[in-house]
Amino acid sequence: MINVLFFARLKDQIGQADIQLENNVAGKTVAEIQQQLIEQGMTALQDDSIRIALNQTFCSGDAVIKAGDEVAFMPPVTGG
């Protein structure tokens, strides 16, 4: 299984903190998974400023997912 996590406003907009994807998505890039989720109605993921982490390390959209990976989507963080 691939564990997909959503943080902050994405979690609120999507309505859940995480989902599980079957291992048949292994071999796809995180950008492909993001697009697949958008097509399934998770339009909050269309924001170009979203950061993506693969196994707790920030990555680019061309990072390839393997079975058992964790993918996290999070909005940019601001502080003060």
PyMOL commands that place a pseudoatom at each C-alpha (Angstrom):
pseudoatom trace, name=CA, resn=MET, resi=1, chain=A, elem=C, hetatm=0, pos=[0.000, 0.000, 0.000]
pseudoatom trace, name=CA, resn=ILE, resi=2, chain=A, elem=C, hetatm=0, pos=[0.995, 3.600, -0.607]
pseudoatom trace, name=CA, resn=ASN, resi=3, chain=A, elem=C, hetatm=0, pos=[0.085, 5.945, 2.252]
pseudoatom trace, name=CA, resn=VAL, resi=4, chain=A, elem=C, hetatm=0, pos=[-0.896, 9.447, 1.121]
pseudoatom trace, name=CA, resn=LEU, resi=5, chain=A, elem=C, hetatm=0, pos=[-1.071, 12.203, 3.741]
pseudoatom trace, name=CA, resn=PHE, resi=6, chain=A, elem=C, hetatm=0, pos=[-2.688, 15.641, 3.568]
pseudoatom trace, name=CA, resn=PHE, resi=7, chain=A, elem=C, hetatm=0, pos=[-1.709, 18.469, 5.909]
pseudoatom trace, name=CA, resn=ALA, resi=8, chain=A, elem=C, hetatm=0, pos=[-3.131, 21.791, 7.110]
pseudoatom trace, name=CA, resn=ARG, resi=9, chain=A, elem=C, hetatm=0, pos=[-5.734, 23.376, 4.801]
pseudoatom trace, name=CA, resn=LEU, resi=10, chain=A, elem=C, hetatm=0, pos=[-5.421, 20.490, 2.322]
pseudoatom trace, name=CA, resn=LYS, resi=11, chain=A, elem=C, hetatm=0, pos=[-6.649, 18.084, 4.988]
pseudoatom trace, name=CA, resn=ASP, resi=12, chain=A, elem=C, hetatm=0, pos=[-9.583, 20.398, 5.694]
pseudoatom trace, name=CA, resn=GLN, resi=13, chain=A, elem=C, hetatm=0, pos=[-10.459, 20.933, 2.026]
pseudoatom trace, name=CA, resn=ILE, resi=14, chain=A, elem=C, hetatm=0, pos=[-10.172, 17.254, 1.100]
pseudoatom trace, name=CA, resn=GLY, resi=15, chain=A, elem=C, hetatm=0, pos=[-11.971, 16.167, 4.250]
pseudoatom trace, name=CA, resn=GLN, resi=16, chain=A, elem=C, hetatm=0, pos=[-9.517, 13.543, 5.449]
pseudoatom trace, name=CA, resn=ALA, resi=17, chain=A, elem=C, hetatm=0, pos=[-5.957, 13.336, 6.706]
pseudoatom trace, name=CA, resn=ASP, resi=18, chain=A, elem=C, hetatm=0, pos=[-4.848, 10.334, 4.673]
pseudoatom trace, name=CA, resn=ILE, resi=19, chain=A, elem=C, hetatm=0, pos=[-5.782, 7.725, 2.110]
pseudoatom trace, name=CA, resn=GLN, resi=20, chain=A, elem=C, hetatm=0, pos=[-4.339, 4.394, 1.060]
pseudoatom trace, name=CA, resn=LEU, resi=21, chain=A, elem=C, hetatm=0, pos=[-3.539, 3.637, -2.578]
pseudoatom trace, name=CA, resn=GLU, resi=22, chain=A, elem=C, hetatm=0, pos=[-2.960, 0.190, -3.991]
pseudoatom trace, name=CA, resn=ASN, resi=23, chain=A, elem=C, hetatm=0, pos=[0.571, -0.807, -4.943]
pseudoatom trace, name=CA, resn=ASN, resi=24, chain=A, elem=C, hetatm=0, pos=[-0.423, -0.654, -8.627]
pseudoatom trace, name=CA, resn=VAL, resi=25, chain=A, elem=C, hetatm=0, pos=[0.504, 3.047, -8.529]
pseudoatom trace, name=CA, resn=ALA, resi=26, chain=A, elem=C, hetatm=0, pos=[4.112, 2.072, -7.839]
pseudoatom trace, name=CA, resn=GLY, resi=27, chain=A, elem=C, hetatm=0, pos=[6.319, 3.195, -10.691]
pseudoatom trace, name=CA, resn=LYS, resi=28, chain=A, elem=C, hetatm=0, pos=[4.369, 6.408, -11.213]
pseudoatom trace, name=CA, resn=THR, resi=29, chain=A, elem=C, hetatm=0, pos=[5.725, 9.811, -10.284]
pseudoatom trace, name=CA, resn=VAL, resi=30, chain=A, elem=C, hetatm=0, pos=[4.333, 11.875, -7.441]
pseudoatom trace, name=CA, resn=ALA, resi=31, chain=A, elem=C, hetatm=0, pos=[3.093, 14.392, -10.049]
pseudoatom trace, name=CA, resn=GLU, resi=32, chain=A, elem=C, hetatm=0, pos=[1.137, 11.614, -11.779]
pseudoatom trace, name=CA, resn=ILE, resi=33, chain=A, elem=C, hetatm=0, pos=[-0.405, 10.591, -8.461]
pseudoatom trace, name=CA, resn=GLN, resi=34, chain=A, elem=C, hetatm=0, pos=[-1.251, 14.222, -7.719]
pseudoatom trace, name=CA, resn=GLN, resi=35, chain=A, elem=C, hetatm=0, pos=[-2.994, 14.532, -11.102]
pseudoatom trace, name=CA, resn=GLN, resi=36, chain=A, elem=C, hetatm=0, pos=[-4.855, 11.257, -10.548]
pseudoatom trace, name=CA, resn=LEU, resi=37, chain=A, elem=C, hetatm=0, pos=[-6.149, 12.517, -7.188]
pseudoatom trace, name=CA, resn=ILE, resi=38, chain=A, elem=C, hetatm=0, pos=[-7.215, 15.842, -8.748]
pseudoatom trace, name=CA, resn=GLU, resi=39, chain=A, elem=C, hetatm=0, pos=[-9.169, 13.913, -11.393]
pseudoatom trace, name=CA, resn=GLN, resi=40, chain=A, elem=C, hetatm=0, pos=[-10.881, 11.985, -8.569]
pseudoatom trace, name=CA, resn=GLY, resi=41, chain=A, elem=C, hetatm=0, pos=[-12.192, 15.277, -7.171]
pseudoatom trace, name=CA, resn=MET, resi=42, chain=A, elem=C, hetatm=0, pos=[-9.415, 16.388, -4.826]
pseudoatom trace, name=CA, resn=THR, resi=43, chain=A, elem=C, hetatm=0, pos=[-9.165, 19.768, -6.566]
pseudoatom trace, name=CA, resn=ALA, resi=44, chain=A, elem=C, hetatm=0, pos=[-7.396, 21.352, -3.577]
pseudoatom trace, name=CA, resn=LEU, resi=45, chain=A, elem=C, hetatm=0, pos=[-4.245, 19.651, -4.919]
pseudoatom trace, name=CA, resn=GLN, resi=46, chain=A, elem=C, hetatm=0, pos=[-4.266, 21.884, -8.027]
pseudoatom trace, name=CA, resn=ASP, resi=47, chain=A, elem=C, hetatm=0, pos=[-2.380, 24.632, -6.175]
pseudoatom trace, name=CA, resn=ASP, resi=48, chain=A, elem=C, hetatm=0, pos=[1.122, 25.002, -7.682]
pseudoatom trace, name=CA, resn=SER, resi=49, chain=A, elem=C, hetatm=0, pos=[2.550, 26.088, -4.323]
pseudoatom trace, name=CA, resn=ILE, resi=50, chain=A, elem=C, hetatm=0, pos=[1.898, 22.694, -2.696]
pseudoatom trace, name=CA, resn=ARG, resi=51, chain=A, elem=C, hetatm=0, pos=[5.004, 20.960, -1.393]
pseudoatom trace, name=CA, resn=ILE, resi=52, chain=A, elem=C, hetatm=0, pos=[5.367, 17.207, -1.802]
pseudoatom trace, name=CA, resn=ALA, resi=53, chain=A, elem=C, hetatm=0, pos=[7.397, 14.873, 0.388]
pseudoatom trace, name=CA, resn=LEU, resi=54, chain=A, elem=C, hetatm=0, pos=[8.271, 11.264, -0.386]
pseudoatom trace, name=CA, resn=ASN, resi=55, chain=A, elem=C, hetatm=0, pos=[9.143, 9.234, 2.701]
pseudoatom trace, name=CA, resn=GLN, resi=56, chain=A, elem=C, hetatm=0, pos=[9.484, 12.435, 4.766]
pseudoatom trace, name=CA, resn=THR, resi=57, chain=A, elem=C, hetatm=0, pos=[11.898, 14.136, 2.362]
pseudoatom trace, name=CA, resn=PHE, resi=58, chain=A, elem=C, hetatm=0, pos=[10.802, 16.994, 0.113]
pseudoatom trace, name=CA, resn=CYS, resi=59, chain=A, elem=C, hetatm=0, pos=[10.950, 15.987, -3.531]
pseudoatom trace, name=CA, resn=SER, resi=60, chain=A, elem=C, hetatm=0, pos=[10.168, 17.189, -7.028]
pseudoatom trace, name=CA, resn=GLY, resi=61, chain=A, elem=C, hetatm=0, pos=[7.215, 15.988, -9.061]
pseudoatom trace, name=CA, resn=ASP, resi=62, chain=A, elem=C, hetatm=0, pos=[9.334, 13.521, -10.991]
pseudoatom trace, name=CA, resn=ALA, resi=63, chain=A, elem=C, hetatm=0, pos=[10.174, 11.394, -7.928]
pseudoatom trace, name=CA, resn=VAL, resi=64, chain=A, elem=C, hetatm=0, pos=[9.054, 7.788, -8.538]
pseudoatom trace, name=CA, resn=ILE, resi=65, chain=A, elem=C, hetatm=0, pos=[6.861, 5.999, -5.997]
pseudoatom trace, name=CA, resn=LYS, resi=66, chain=A, elem=C, hetatm=0, pos=[7.609, 2.455, -4.830]
pseudoatom trace, name=CA, resn=ALA, resi=67, chain=A, elem=C, hetatm=0, pos=[5.373, 0.019, -2.948]
pseudoatom trace, name=CA, resn=GLY, resi=68, chain=A, elem=C, hetatm=0, pos=[5.206, 0.900, 0.748]
pseudoatom trace, name=CA, resn=ASP, resi=69, chain=A, elem=C, hetatm=0, pos=[6.132, 4.566, 0.237]
pseudoatom trace, name=CA, resn=GLU, resi=70, chain=A, elem=C, hetatm=0, pos=[4.554, 7.514, 2.005]
pseudoatom trace, name=CA, resn=VAL, resi=71, chain=A, elem=C, hetatm=0, pos=[3.597, 10.584, -0.021]
pseudoatom trace, name=CA, resn=ALA, resi=72, chain=A, elem=C, hetatm=0, pos=[2.658, 13.812, 1.753]
pseudoatom trace, name=CA, resn=PHE, resi=73, chain=A, elem=C, hetatm=0, pos=[1.030, 16.910, 0.290]
pseudoatom trace, name=CA, resn=MET, resi=74, chain=A, elem=C, hetatm=0, pos=[1.271, 20.146, 2.250]
pseudoatom trace, name=CA, resn=PRO, resi=75, chain=A, elem=C, hetatm=0, pos=[0.724, 23.830, 1.582]
pseudoatom trace, name=CA, resn=PRO, resi=76, chain=A, elem=C, hetatm=0, pos=[3.665, 26.194, 1.954]
pseudoatom trace, name=CA, resn=VAL, resi=77, chain=A, elem=C, hetatm=0, pos=[4.406, 27.087, 5.554]
pseudoatom trace, name=CA, resn=THR, resi=78, chain=A, elem=C, hetatm=0, pos=[4.639, 30.648, 6.746]
pseudoatom trace, name=CA, resn=GLY, resi=79, chain=A, elem=C, hetatm=0, pos=[5.737, 31.835, 10.110]
pseudoatom trace, name=CA, resn=GLY, resi=80, chain=A, elem=C, hetatm=0, pos=[6.479, 34.907, 12.023]
for i in range(1, 80): cmd.bond("trace and resi %d" % i, "trace and resi %d" % (i + 1))
show_as sticks, trace
zoom trace
